[in-house]
Amino acid sequence: MLAVLVIGGFETYYIRVFTIDAARTRAAMTELPYRKLPGLRRLLVDVDRSTPRGAKIAIALPFRDWEGGYGYGYYRASFLLPGKQVVPLLPPSNLRFAEYVVVWKGRPVIDGFVPLWTTGDGTLMVRRR
């Protein structure tokens, strides 16, 4: 009976798993939580490298509702910016608390902020002093 269960439950994946390209799979799994916002992970990794510990960083995403997509990006930003304070821009008046603004897929003009750098994934801006 045990032999029937083992044979019946066997999947070819159990053998194929040893031949999978680990680097490619790791890269795909790393990007998986960000699939709805392509490029956001790369942008936030760059922002983490460019900002000091304790920085207050506002996250600008093209969504007007928390449940409509903003929360999805905001929570993921918190994971990729350890040691930093992530400021939600819902409501937009929270901008007053930020030292930096990271804008996914854009290069807007924001009063009081100047761009530090821009990539194909977005822009990092700093408060003008």
N, CA, C and O atoms as a printed pandas DataFrame, in Angstrom:
     atom_number atom_name residue_name chain_id  residue_number  x_coord  y_coord  z_coord
0              1         N          MET        A               1    0.817   -1.194    0.000
1              2        CA          MET        A               1    0.000    0.000    0.000
2              3         C          MET        A               1    0.868    1.269    0.000
3              4         O          MET        A               1    0.585    2.224   -0.723
4              5         N          LEU        A               2    1.917    1.263    0.811
5              6        CA          LEU        A               2    2.823    2.409    0.866
6              7         C          LEU        A               2    3.495    2.624   -0.489
7              8         O          LEU        A               2    3.657    3.762   -0.931
8              9         N          ALA        A               3    3.880    1.545   -1.139
9             10        CA          ALA        A               3    4.521    1.654   -2.448
10            11         C          ALA        A               3    3.578    2.306   -3.464
11            12         O          ALA        A               3    4.027    3.103   -4.287
12            13         N          VAL        A               4    2.299    1.989   -3.423
13            14        CA          VAL        A               4    1.313    2.564   -4.329
14            15         C          VAL        A               4    1.186    4.070   -4.070
15            16         O          VAL        A               4    1.089    4.854   -5.014
16            17         N          LEU        A               5    1.186    4.473   -2.802
17            18        CA          LEU        A               5    1.104    5.891   -2.462
18            19         C          LEU        A               5    2.337    6.647   -2.947
19            20         O          LEU        A               5    2.223    7.746   -3.491
20            21         N          VAL        A               6    3.511    6.060   -2.749
21            22        CA          VAL        A               6    4.752    6.707   -3.175
22            23         C          VAL        A               6    4.787    6.836   -4.689
23            24         O          VAL        A               6    5.098    7.905   -5.214
24            25         N          ILE        A               7    4.473    5.763   -5.390
25            26        CA          ILE        A               7    4.486    5.796   -6.858
26            27         C          ILE        A               7    3.410    6.749   -7.381
27            28         O          ILE        A               7    3.665    7.515   -8.311
28            29         N          GLY        A               8    2.239    6.712   -6.810
29            30        CA          GLY        A               8    1.141    7.571   -7.255
30            31         C          GLY        A               8    1.389    9.047   -6.973
31            32         O          GLY        A               8    0.896    9.912   -7.697
32            33         N          GLY        A               9    2.152    9.337   -5.921
33            34        CA          GLY        A               9    2.415   10.725   -5.558
34            35         C          GLY        A               9    3.686   11.293   -6.158
35            36         O          GLY        A               9    4.009   12.460   -5.941
36            37         N          PHE        A              10    4.401   10.487   -6.903
37            38        CA          PHE        A              10    5.667   10.934   -7.473
38            39         C          PHE        A              10    5.430   11.918   -8.616
39            40         O          PHE        A              10    4.586   11.684   -9.482
40            41         N          GLU        A              11    6.175   13.008   -8.611
41            42        CA          GLU        A              11    6.114   14.011   -9.668
42            43         C          GLU        A              11    7.494   14.120  -10.305
43            44         O          GLU        A              11    8.507   14.005   -9.615
44            45         N          THR        A              12    7.539   14.339  -11.608
45            46        CA          THR        A              12    8.838   14.480  -12.283
46            47         C          THR        A              12    9.585   15.708  -11.787
47            48         O          THR        A              12   10.807   15.788  -11.912
48            49         N          TYR        A              13    8.858   16.659  -11.226
49            50        CA          TYR        A              13    9.505   17.859  -10.687
50            51         C          TYR        A              13   10.518   17.498   -9.611
51            52         O          TYR        A              13   11.515   18.201   -9.443
52            53         N          TYR        A              14   10.281   16.425   -8.888
53            54        CA          TYR        A              14   11.196   16.004   -7.823
54            55         C          TYR        A              14   12.585   15.680   -8.370
55            56         O          TYR        A              14   13.575   15.762   -7.643
56            57         N          ILE        A              15   12.658   15.317   -9.631
57            58        CA          ILE        A              15   13.950   15.056  -10.280
58            59         C          ILE        A              15   14.444   16.338  -10.969
59            60         O          ILE        A              15   15.622   16.681  -10.875
60            61         N          ARG        A              16   13.542   17.040  -11.658
61            62        CA          ARG        A              16   13.913   18.248  -12.396
62            63         C          ARG        A              16   14.433   19.364  -11.502
63            64         O          ARG        A              16   15.209   20.200  -11.965
64            65         N          VAL        A              17   14.031   19.401  -10.239
65            66        CA          VAL        A              17   14.444   20.461   -9.329
66            67         C          VAL        A              17   15.970   20.538   -9.214
67            68         O          VAL        A              17   16.520   21.603   -8.932
68            69         N          PHE        A              18   16.639   19.424   -9.428
69            70        CA          PHE        A              18   18.103   19.405   -9.326
70            71         C          PHE        A              18   18.792   19.937  -10.579
71            72         O          PHE        A              18   20.006   20.141  -10.578
72            73         N          THR        A              19   18.032   20.163  -11.641
73            74        CA          THR        A              19   18.623   20.675  -12.882
74            75         C          THR        A              19   18.199   22.112  -13.189
75            76         O          THR        A              19   18.566   22.654  -14.232
76            77         N          ILE        A              20   17.443   22.722  -12.308
77            78        CA          ILE        A              20   16.964   24.089  -12.527
78            79         C          ILE        A              20   18.120   25.078  -12.378
79            80         O          ILE        A              20   18.994   24.909  -11.528
80            81         N          ASP        A              21   18.106   26.107  -13.216
81            82        CA          ASP        A              21   19.101   27.181  -13.150
82            83         C          ASP        A              21   18.808   28.009  -11.901
83            84         O          ASP        A              21   17.857   28.790  -11.881
84            85         N          ALA        A              22   19.619   27.841  -10.864
85            86        CA          ALA        A              22   19.370   28.479   -9.570
86            87         C          ALA        A              22   19.423   30.004   -9.650
87            88         O          ALA        A              22   18.591   30.678   -9.043
88            89         N          ALA        A              23   20.370   30.548  -10.374
89            90        CA          ALA        A              23   20.494   32.010  -10.462
90            91         C          ALA        A              23   19.264   32.616  -11.134
91            92         O          ALA        A              23   18.747   33.640  -10.687
92            93         N          ARG        A              24   18.809   31.992  -12.188
93            94        CA          ARG        A              24   17.631   32.495  -12.902
94            95         C          ARG        A              24   16.371   32.384  -12.032
95            96         O          ARG        A              24   15.547   33.298  -12.005
96            97         N          THR        A              25   16.233   31.273  -11.332
97            98        CA          THR        A              25   15.084   31.085  -10.449
98            99         C          THR        A              25   15.120   32.081   -9.298
99           100         O          THR        A              25   14.089   32.647   -8.934
100          101         N          ARG        A              26   16.296   32.298   -8.726
101          102        CA          ARG        A              26   16.445   33.263   -7.634
102          103         C          ARG        A              26   16.050   34.675   -8.101
103          104         O          ARG        A              26   15.352   35.401   -7.393
104          105         N          ALA        A              27   16.503   35.044   -9.291
105          106        CA          ALA        A              27   16.170   36.366   -9.835
106          107         C          ALA        A              27   14.661   36.495  -10.058
107          108         O          ALA        A              27   14.072   37.532   -9.752
108          109         N          ALA        A              28   14.048   35.457  -10.583
109          110        CA          ALA        A              28   12.605   35.491  -10.828
110          111         C          ALA        A              28   11.827   35.579   -9.518
111          112         O          ALA        A              28   10.846   36.317   -9.431
112          113         N          MET        A              29   12.249   34.843   -8.512
113          114        CA          MET        A              29   11.564   34.867   -7.216
114          115         C          MET        A              29   11.787   36.200   -6.487
115          116         O          MET        A              29   10.923   36.640   -5.729
116          117         N          THR        A              30   12.928   36.834   -6.710
117          118        CA          THR        A              30   13.203   38.138   -6.097
118          119         C          THR        A              30   12.270   39.198   -6.673
119          120         O          THR        A              30   11.786   40.060   -5.939
120          121         N          GLU        A              31   12.015   39.143   -7.963
121          122        CA          GLU        A              31   11.149   40.123   -8.630
122          123         C          GLU        A              31    9.661   39.813   -8.466
123          124         O          GLU        A              31    8.824   40.691   -8.671
124          125         N          LEU        A              32    9.326   38.591   -8.104
125          126        CA          LEU        A              32    7.923   38.165   -8.063
126          127         C          LEU        A              32    7.013   39.084   -7.242
127          128         O          LEU        A              32    5.933   39.424   -7.726
128          129         N          PRO        A              33    7.388   39.506   -6.022
129          130        CA          PRO        A              33    6.473   40.380   -5.262
130          131         C          PRO        A              33    6.270   41.759   -5.890
131          132         O          PRO        A              33    5.355   42.483   -5.497
132          133         N          TYR        A              34    7.101   42.130   -6.852
133          134        CA          TYR        A              34    7.034   43.452   -7.473
134          135         C          TYR        A              34    6.505   43.388   -8.897
135          136         O          TYR        A              34    6.629   44.360   -9.641
136          137         N          ARG        A              35    5.923   42.274   -9.288
137          138        CA          ARG        A              35    5.501   42.075  -10.677
138          139         C          ARG        A              35    4.440   43.065  -11.127
139          140         O          ARG        A              35    4.333   43.349  -12.320
140          141         N          LYS        A              36    3.655   43.595  -10.202
141          142        CA          LYS        A              36    2.626   44.569  -10.574
142          143         C          LYS        A              36    3.200   45.973  -10.738
143          144         O          LYS        A              36    2.545   46.855  -11.292
144          145         N          LEU        A              37    4.426   46.176  -10.255
145          146        CA          LEU        A              37    5.099   47.481  -10.359
146          147         C          LEU        A              37    6.513   47.248  -10.893
147          148         O          LEU        A              37    7.481   47.393  -10.145
148          149         N          PRO        A              38    6.648   46.893  -12.159
149          150        CA          PRO        A              38    7.972   46.559  -12.699
150          151         C          PRO        A              38    8.966   47.713  -12.570
151          152         O          PRO        A              38    8.666   48.859  -12.905
152          153         N          GLY        A              39   10.137   47.381  -12.081
153          154        CA          GLY        A              39   11.190   48.371  -11.902
154          155         C          GLY        A              39   11.209   49.002  -10.520
155          156         O          GLY        A              39   12.191   49.653  -10.162
156          157         N          LEU        A              40   10.151   48.828   -9.732
157          158        CA          LEU        A              40   10.100   49.441   -8.403
158          159         C          LEU        A              40   11.191   48.875   -7.496
159          160         O          LEU        A              40   11.823   49.631   -6.758
160          161         N          ARG        A              41   11.418   47.587   -7.534
161          162        CA          ARG        A              41   12.442   47.002   -6.677
162          163         C          ARG        A              41   13.814   47.579   -6.997
163          164         O          ARG        A              41   14.554   47.960   -6.090
164          165         N          ARG        A              42   14.156   47.647   -8.278
165          166        CA          ARG        A              42   15.463   48.219   -8.668
166          167         C          ARG        A              42   15.579   49.669   -8.211
167          168         O          ARG        A              42   16.616   50.087   -7.695
168          169         N          LEU        A              43   14.503   50.431   -8.405
169          170        CA          LEU        A              43   14.492   51.836   -7.999
170          171         C          LEU        A              43   14.732   51.966   -6.501
171          172         O          LEU        A              43   15.546   52.782   -6.071
172          173         N          LEU        A              44   14.034   51.173   -5.713
173          174        CA          LEU        A              44   14.167   51.277   -4.263
174          175         C          LEU        A              44   15.530   50.805   -3.763
175          176         O          LEU        A              44   16.044   51.339   -2.780
176          177         N          VAL        A              45   16.113   49.826   -4.419
177          178        CA          VAL        A              45   17.472   49.402   -4.058
178          179         C          VAL        A              45   18.442   50.555   -4.306
179          180         O          VAL        A              45   19.325   50.806   -3.485
180          181         N          ASP        A              46   18.290   51.250   -5.418
181          182        CA          ASP        A              46   19.137   52.423   -5.713
182          183         C          ASP        A              46   18.903   53.545   -4.702
183          184         O          ASP        A              46   19.849   54.203   -4.271
184          185         N          VAL        A              47   17.650   53.758   -4.327
185          186        CA          VAL        A              47   17.323   54.788   -3.337
186          187         C          VAL        A              47   17.960   54.439   -1.994
187          188         O          VAL        A              47   18.487   55.318   -1.310
188          189         N          ASP        A              48   17.916   53.174   -1.616
189          190        CA          ASP        A              48   18.524   52.755   -0.352
190          191         C          ASP        A              48   20.014   53.063   -0.331
191          192         O          ASP        A              48   20.547   53.504    0.687
192          193         N          ARG        A              49   20.685   52.830   -1.452
193          194        CA          ARG        A              49   22.125   53.114   -1.544
194          195         C          ARG        A              49   22.427   54.615   -1.514
195          196         O          ARG        A              49   23.511   55.024   -1.098
196          197         N          SER        A              50   21.471   55.430   -1.954
197          198        CA          SER        A              50   21.702   56.870   -2.129
198          199         C          SER        A              50   21.255   57.730   -0.955
199          200         O          SER        A              50   21.492   58.938   -0.956
200          201         N          THR        A              51   20.621   57.141    0.031
201          202        CA          THR        A              51   20.084   57.935    1.136
202          203         C          THR        A              51   20.656   57.450    2.464
203          204         O          THR        A              51   20.962   56.268    2.617
204          205         N          PRO        A              52   20.801   58.366    3.428
205          206        CA          PRO        A              52   21.382   57.988    4.715
206          207         C          PRO        A              52   20.395   57.240    5.610
207          208         O          PRO        A              52   19.180   57.319    5.426
208          209         N          ARG        A              53   20.932   56.532    6.559
209          210        CA          ARG        A              53   20.120   55.838    7.556
210          211         C          ARG        A              53   19.254   56.868    8.282
211          212         O          ARG        A              53   19.727   57.956    8.611
212          213         N          GLY        A              54   18.009   56.533    8.527
213          214        CA          GLY        A              54   17.093   57.433    9.206
214          215         C          GLY        A              54   16.387   58.434    8.303
215          216         O          GLY        A              54   15.557   59.213    8.772
216          217         N          ALA        A              55   16.709   58.422    7.009
217          218        CA          ALA        A              55   16.084   59.367    6.074
218          219         C          ALA        A              55   14.572   59.146    6.019
219          220         O          ALA        A              55   14.087   58.022    6.145
220          221         N          LYS        A              56   13.848   60.235    5.828
221          222        CA          LYS        A              56   12.395   60.182    5.681
222          223         C          LYS        A              56   12.087   60.287    4.193
223          224         O          LYS        A              56   12.297   61.332    3.575
224          225         N          ILE        A              57   11.589   59.196    3.627
225          226        CA          ILE        A              57   11.427   59.086    2.180
226          227         C          ILE        A              57    9.957   58.892    1.819
227          228         O          ILE        A              57    9.342   57.901    2.211
228          229         N          ALA        A              58    9.403   59.834    1.078
229          230        CA          ALA        A              58    8.024   59.719    0.598
230          231         C          ALA        A              58    8.018   58.887   -0.679
231          232         O          ALA        A              58    8.913   59.004   -1.516
232          233         N          ILE        A              59    7.010   58.059   -0.812
233          234        CA          ILE        A              59    6.869   57.178   -1.968
234          235         C          ILE        A              59    5.741   57.705   -2.846
235          236         O          ILE        A              59    4.581   57.724   -2.433
236          237         N          ALA        A              60    6.085   58.131   -4.060
237          238        CA          ALA        A              60    5.090   58.641   -5.012
238          239         C          ALA        A              60    4.792   57.566   -6.043
239          240         O          ALA        A              60    5.665   57.162   -6.812
240          241         N          LEU        A              61    3.562   57.115   -6.048
241          242        CA          LEU        A              61    3.088   56.101   -6.989
242          243         C          LEU        A              61    1.851   56.642   -7.689
243          244         O          LEU        A              61    1.158   57.496   -7.136
244          245         N          PRO        A              62    1.560   56.165   -8.892
245          246        CA          PRO        A              62    0.431   56.728   -9.660
246          247         C          PRO        A              62   -0.937   56.171   -9.267
247          248         O          PRO        A              62   -1.771   55.906  -10.133
248          249         N          PHE        A              63   -1.170   55.993   -7.969
249          250        CA          PHE        A              63   -2.445   55.457   -7.499
250          251         C          PHE        A              63   -3.040   56.441   -6.501
251          252         O          PHE        A              63   -2.318   57.026   -5.693
252          253         N          ARG        A              64   -4.349   56.624   -6.554
253          254        CA          ARG        A              64   -5.014   57.588   -5.674
254          255         C          ARG        A              64   -5.647   56.932   -4.454
255          256         O          ARG        A              64   -6.038   57.624   -3.514
256          257         N          ASP        A              65   -5.751   55.621   -4.457
257          258        CA          ASP        A              65   -6.390   54.911   -3.344
258          259         C          ASP        A              65   -5.436   53.883   -2.759
259          260         O          ASP        A              65   -4.653   53.251   -3.468
260          261         N          TRP        A              66   -5.528   53.734   -1.430
261          262        CA          TRP        A              66   -4.675   52.764   -0.747
262          263         C          TRP        A              66   -4.936   51.365   -1.292
263          264         O          TRP        A              66   -4.001   50.644   -1.639
264          265         N          GLU        A              67   -6.190   50.990   -1.365
265          266        CA          GLU        A              67   -6.562   49.656   -1.848
266          267         C          GLU        A              67   -6.465   49.548   -3.370
267          268         O          GLU        A              67   -6.478   48.443   -3.912
268          269         N          GLY        A              68   -6.370   50.670   -4.053
269          270        CA          GLY        A              68   -6.295   50.681   -5.506
270          271         C          GLY        A              68   -4.891   50.511   -6.045
271          272         O          GLY        A              68   -4.682   50.646   -7.251
272          273         N          GLY        A              69   -3.915   50.219   -5.187
273          274        CA          GLY        A              69   -2.560   49.976   -5.649
274          275         C          GLY        A              69   -1.485   50.660   -4.825
275          276         O          GLY        A              69   -0.350   50.186   -4.775
276          277         N          TYR        A              70   -1.827   51.772   -4.176
277          278        CA          TYR        A              70   -0.799   52.503   -3.428
278          279         C          TYR        A              70   -0.246   51.657   -2.278
279          280         O          TYR        A              70    0.969   51.594   -2.088
280          281         N          GLY        A              71   -1.108   51.019   -1.525
281          282        CA          GLY        A              71   -0.664   50.193   -0.400
282          283         C          GLY        A              71    0.264   49.069   -0.830
283          284         O          GLY        A              71    1.201   48.714   -0.114
284          285         N          TYR        A              72   -0.006   48.512   -2.006
285          286        CA          TYR        A              72    0.823   47.433   -2.556
286          287         C          TYR        A              72    2.280   47.896   -2.690
287          288         O          TYR        A              72    3.197   47.196   -2.262
288          289         N          GLY        A              73    2.487   49.059   -3.277
289          290        CA          GLY        A              73    3.840   49.587   -3.451
290          291         C          GLY        A              73    4.438   50.105   -2.158
291          292         O          GLY        A              73    5.634   49.939   -1.918
292          293         N          TYR        A              74    3.619   50.732   -1.320
293          294        CA          TYR        A              74    4.108   51.305   -0.069
294          295         C          TYR        A              74    4.677   50.222    0.844
295          296         O          TYR        A              74    5.776   50.377    1.376
296          297         N          TYR        A              75    3.953   49.144    1.027
297          298        CA          TYR        A              75    4.434   48.084    1.918
298          299         C          TYR        A              75    5.698   47.430    1.381
299          300         O          TYR        A              75    6.573   47.058    2.163
300          301         N          ARG        A              76    5.813   47.282    0.084
301          302        CA          ARG        A              76    7.029   46.697   -0.490
302          303         C          ARG        A              76    8.218   47.647   -0.322
303          304         O          ARG        A              76    9.348   47.199   -0.128
304          305         N          ALA        A              77    7.967   48.939   -0.395
305          306        CA          ALA        A              77    9.039   49.922   -0.188
306          307         C          ALA        A              77    9.604   49.813    1.221
307          308         O          ALA        A              77   10.809   49.961    1.422
308          309         N          SER        A              78    8.748   49.559    2.182
309          310        CA          SER        A              78    9.202   49.441    3.566
310          311         C          SER        A              78   10.228   48.320    3.733
311          312         O          SER        A              78   11.148   48.444    4.541
312          313         N          PHE        A              79   10.084   47.240    2.989
313          314        CA          PHE        A              79   11.018   46.124    3.081
314          315         C          PHE        A              79   12.377   46.455    2.460
315          316         O          PHE        A              79   13.409   45.972    2.925
316          317         N          LEU        A              80   12.372   47.272    1.416
317          318        CA          LEU        A              80   13.610   47.550    0.698
318          319         C          LEU        A              80   14.340   48.798    1.190
319          320         O          LEU        A              80   15.418   49.120    0.691
320          321         N          LEU        A              81   13.774   49.486    2.144
321          322        CA          LEU        A              81   14.414   50.682    2.693
322          323         C          LEU        A              81   14.589   50.517    4.210
323          324         O          LEU        A              81   14.048   51.306    4.985
324          325         N          PRO        A              82   15.338   49.502    4.628
325          326        CA          PRO        A              82   15.511   49.277    6.064
326          327         C          PRO        A              82   16.291   50.422    6.708
327          328         O          PRO        A              82   17.225   50.964    6.118
328          329         N          GLY        A              83   15.896   50.773    7.910
329          330        CA          GLY        A              83   16.572   51.851    8.611
330          331         C          GLY        A              83   16.133   53.231    8.170
331          332         O          GLY        A              83   16.688   54.235    8.615
332          333         N          LYS        A              84   15.139   53.285    7.299
333          334        CA          LYS        A              84   14.629   54.559    6.804
334          335         C          LYS        A              84   13.150   54.656    7.170
335          336         O          LYS        A              84   12.492   53.638    7.385
336          337         N          GLN        A              85   12.640   55.858    7.238
337          338        CA          GLN        A              85   11.223   56.062    7.505
338          339         C          GLN        A              85   10.508   56.299    6.181
339          340         O          GLN        A              85   10.775   57.284    5.494
340          341         N          VAL        A              86    9.609   55.404    5.829
341          342        CA          VAL        A              86    8.861   55.528    4.578
342          343         C          VAL        A              86    7.592   56.311    4.865
343          344         O          VAL        A              86    6.795   55.934    5.724
344          345         N          VAL        A              87    7.415   57.404    4.137
345          346        CA          VAL        A              87    6.295   58.318    4.345
346          347         C          VAL        A              87    5.254   58.085    3.251
347          348         O          VAL        A              87    5.562   58.235    2.069
348          349         N          PRO        A              88    4.026   57.722    3.628
349          350        CA          PRO        A              88    2.985   57.563    2.608
350          351         C          PRO        A              88    2.490   58.924    2.134
351          352         O          PRO        A              88    2.362   59.857    2.926
352          353         N          LEU        A              89    2.218   59.028    0.859
353          354        CA          LEU        A              89    1.681   60.283    0.308
354          355         C          LEU        A              89    0.167   60.244    0.157
355          356         O          LEU        A              89   -0.406   60.970   -0.655
356          357         N          LEU        A              90   -0.459   59.408    0.930
357          358        CA          LEU        A              90   -1.916   59.412    1.041
358          359         C          LEU        A              90   -2.225   59.716    2.492
359          360         O          LEU        A              90   -2.150   58.805    3.316
360          361         N          PRO        A              91   -2.561   60.921    2.849
361          362        CA          PRO        A              91   -2.878   62.070    2.006
362          363         C          PRO        A              91   -1.622   62.788    1.519
363          364         O          PRO        A              91   -0.557   62.652    2.122
364          365         N          PRO        A              92   -1.738   63.547    0.435
365          366        CA          PRO        A              92   -0.588   64.271   -0.119
366          367         C          PRO        A              92    0.050   65.270    0.846
367          368         O          PRO        A              92    1.214   65.633    0.677
368          369         N          SER        A              93   -0.687   65.709    1.837
369          370        CA          SER        A              93   -0.134   66.661    2.802
370          371         C          SER        A              93    1.016   66.063    3.618
371          372         O          SER        A              93    1.756   66.803    4.266
372          373         N          ASN        A              94    1.175   64.744    3.596
373          374        CA          ASN        A              94    2.289   64.092    4.293
374          375         C          ASN        A              94    3.645   64.456    3.692
375          376         O          ASN        A              94    4.686   64.189    4.292
376          377         N          LEU        A              95    3.631   65.058    2.523
377          378        CA          LEU        A              95    4.882   65.459    1.874
378          379         C          LEU        A              95    5.712   66.360    2.789
379          380         O          LEU        A              95    6.939   66.367    2.696
380          381         N          ARG        A              96    5.071   67.107    3.656
381          382        CA          ARG        A              96    5.790   68.014    4.560
382          383         C          ARG        A              96    6.723   67.268    5.510
383          384         O          ARG        A              96    7.643   67.880    6.053
384          385         N          PHE        A              97    6.520   65.973    5.730
385          386        CA          PHE        A              97    7.360   65.193    6.635
386          387         C          PHE        A              97    8.592   64.604    5.945
387          388         O          PHE        A              97    9.487   64.093    6.618
388          389         N          ALA        A              98    8.649   64.667    4.628
389          390        CA          ALA        A              98    9.690   63.974    3.862
390          391         C          ALA        A              98   10.915   64.842    3.602
391          392         O          ALA        A              98   10.812   66.049    3.383
392          393         N          GLU        A              99   12.076   64.192    3.633
393          394        CA          GLU        A              99   13.337   64.812    3.214
394          395         C          GLU        A              99   13.632   64.458    1.760
395          396         O          GLU        A              99   14.273   65.221    1.038
396          397         N          TYR        A             100   13.151   63.283    1.342
397          398        CA          TYR        A             100   13.342   62.772   -0.014
398          399         C          TYR        A             100   11.991   62.327   -0.553
399          400         O          TYR        A             100   11.078   61.999    0.205
400          401         N          VAL        A             101   11.882   62.322   -1.876
401          402        CA          VAL        A             101   10.714   61.758   -2.554
402          403         C          VAL        A             101   11.238   60.837   -3.640
403          404         O          VAL        A             101   12.078   61.232   -4.448
404          405         N          VAL        A             102   10.745   59.621   -3.657
405          406        CA          VAL        A             102   11.072   58.709   -4.742
406          407         C          VAL        A             102    9.808   58.562   -5.590
407          408         O          VAL        A             102    8.725   58.271   -5.081
408          409         N          VAL        A             103    9.979   58.770   -6.896
409          410        CA          VAL        A             103    8.856   58.751   -7.828
410          411         C          VAL        A             103    9.059   57.591   -8.793
411          412         O          VAL        A             103   10.018   57.573   -9.564
412          413         N          TRP        A             104    8.153   56.628   -8.742
413          414        CA          TRP        A             104    8.233   55.478   -9.646
414          415         C          TRP        A             104    7.733   55.900  -11.020
415          416         O          TRP        A             104    6.641   56.453  -11.152
416          417         N          LYS        A             105    8.538   55.635  -12.033
417          418        CA          LYS        A             105    8.196   55.879  -13.444
418          419         C          LYS        A             105    7.809   57.331  -13.721
419          420         O          LYS        A             105    6.809   57.597  -14.389
420          421         N          GLY        A             106    8.594   58.253  -13.212
421          422        CA          GLY        A             106    8.265   59.629  -13.506
422          423         C          GLY        A             106    9.354   60.592  -13.081
423          424         O          GLY        A             106   10.287   60.235  -12.361
424          425         N          ARG        A             107    9.208   61.825  -13.548
425          426        CA          ARG        A             107   10.120   62.907  -13.169
426          427         C          ARG        A             107    9.290   64.186  -13.033
427          428         O          ARG        A             107    9.335   65.068  -13.890
428          429         N          PRO        A             108    8.536   64.263  -11.940
429          430        CA          PRO        A             108    7.649   65.413  -11.776
430          431         C          PRO        A             108    8.390   66.632  -11.228
431          432         O          PRO        A             108    9.549   66.549  -10.820
432          433         N          VAL        A             109    7.700   67.741  -11.230
433          434        CA          VAL        A             109    8.191   68.949  -10.566
434          435         C          VAL        A             109    7.406   69.038   -9.258
435          436         O          VAL        A             109    6.178   69.122   -9.265
436          437         N          ILE        A             110    8.128   69.019   -8.142
437          438        CA          ILE        A             110    7.492   69.111   -6.825
438          439         C          ILE        A             110    8.091   70.317   -6.117
439          440         O          ILE        A             110    9.304   70.392   -5.922
440          441         N          ASP        A             111    7.250   71.244   -5.740
441          442        CA          ASP        A             111    7.720   72.459   -5.051
442          443         C          ASP        A             111    8.546   72.087   -3.821
443          444         O          ASP        A             111    8.127   71.284   -2.988
444          445         N          GLY        A             112    9.727   72.690   -3.732
445          446        CA          GLY        A             112   10.592   72.470   -2.587
446          447         C          GLY        A             112   11.540   71.301   -2.728
447          448         O          GLY        A             112   12.347   71.063   -1.829
448          449         N          PHE        A             113   11.473   70.557   -3.832
449          450        CA          PHE        A             113   12.339   69.396   -4.052
450          451         C          PHE        A             113   13.071   69.535   -5.383
451          452         O          PHE        A             113   12.541   70.089   -6.346
452          453         N          VAL        A             114   14.298   69.020   -5.417
453          454        CA          VAL        A             114   15.081   69.006   -6.651
454          455         C          VAL        A             114   15.519   67.565   -6.928
455          456         O          VAL        A             114   15.767   66.805   -5.992
456          457         N          PRO        A             115   15.615   67.187   -8.200
457          458        CA          PRO        A             115   16.040   65.824   -8.531
458          459         C          PRO        A             115   17.515   65.586   -8.173
459          460         O          PRO        A             115   18.374   66.428   -8.436
460          461         N          LEU        A             116   17.786   64.433   -7.574
461          462        CA          LEU        A             116   19.170   63.993   -7.350
462          463         C          LEU        A             116   19.637   63.167   -8.533
463          464         O          LEU        A             116   20.735   63.372   -9.051
464          465         N          TRP        A             117   18.796   62.229   -8.959
465          466        CA          TRP        A             117   19.094   61.404  -10.125
466          467         C          TRP        A             117   17.804   60.815  -10.673
467          468         O          TRP        A             117   16.782   60.745   -9.990
468          469         N          THR        A             118   17.889   60.394  -11.931
469          470        CA          THR        A             118   16.764   59.757  -12.609
470          471         C          THR        A             118   17.272   58.535  -13.362
471          472         O          THR        A             118   18.333   58.576  -13.985
472          473         N          THR        A             119   16.510   57.451  -13.301
473          474        CA          THR        A             119   16.787   56.248  -14.093
474          475         C          THR        A             119   15.531   55.932  -14.894
475          476         O          THR        A             119   14.542   56.661  -14.817
476          477         N          GLY        A             120   15.570   54.866  -15.649
477          478        CA          GLY        A             120   14.382   54.434  -16.382
478          479         C          GLY        A             120   13.268   53.974  -15.464
479          480         O          GLY        A             120   12.112   53.883  -15.878
480          481         N          ASP        A             121   13.615   53.680  -14.206
481          482        CA          ASP        A             121   12.613   53.207  -13.240
482          483         C          ASP        A             121   11.969   54.331  -12.437
483          484         O          ASP        A             121   10.887   54.151  -11.878
484          485         N          GLY        A             122   12.627   55.494  -12.375
485          486        CA          GLY        A             122   12.056   56.587  -11.609
486          487         C          GLY        A             122   13.074   57.631  -11.210
487          488         O          GLY        A             122   14.188   57.665  -11.732
488          489         N          THR        A             123   12.676   58.490  -10.268
489          490        CA          THR        A             123   13.487   59.640   -9.860
490          491         C          THR        A             123   13.575   59.714   -8.344
491          492         O          THR        A             123   12.609   59.429   -7.637
492          493         N          LEU        A             124   14.747   60.101   -7.858
493          494        CA          LEU        A             124   14.913   60.403   -6.441
494          495         C          LEU        A             124   15.106   61.912   -6.335
495          496         O          LEU        A             124   15.956   62.501   -7.002
496          497         N          MET        A             125   14.282   62.521   -5.470
497          498        CA          MET        A             125   14.346   63.975   -5.265
498          499         C          MET        A             125   14.680   64.247   -3.804
499          500         O          MET        A             125   14.355   63.453   -2.922
500          501         N          VAL        A             126   15.335   65.382   -3.561
501          502        CA          VAL        A             126   15.706   65.787   -2.212
502          503         C          VAL        A             126   15.124   67.165   -1.938
503          504         O          VAL        A             126   14.982   67.990   -2.841
504          505         N          ARG        A             127   14.793   67.394   -0.676
505          506        CA          ARG        A             127   14.242   68.705   -0.294
506          507         C          ARG        A             127   15.310   69.772   -0.505
507          508         O          ARG        A             127   16.457   69.608   -0.088
508          509         N          ARG        A             128   14.928   70.854   -1.149
509          510        CA          ARG        A             128   15.828   71.991   -1.388
510          511         C          ARG        A             128   16.084   72.664   -0.048
511          512         O          ARG        A             128   15.155   72.889    0.728
512          513         N          ARG        A             129   17.340   72.983    0.222
513          514        CA          ARG        A             129   17.692   73.607    1.513
514          515         C          ARG        A             129   17.947   75.062    1.345
515          516         O          ARG        A             129   18.255   75.752    2.317
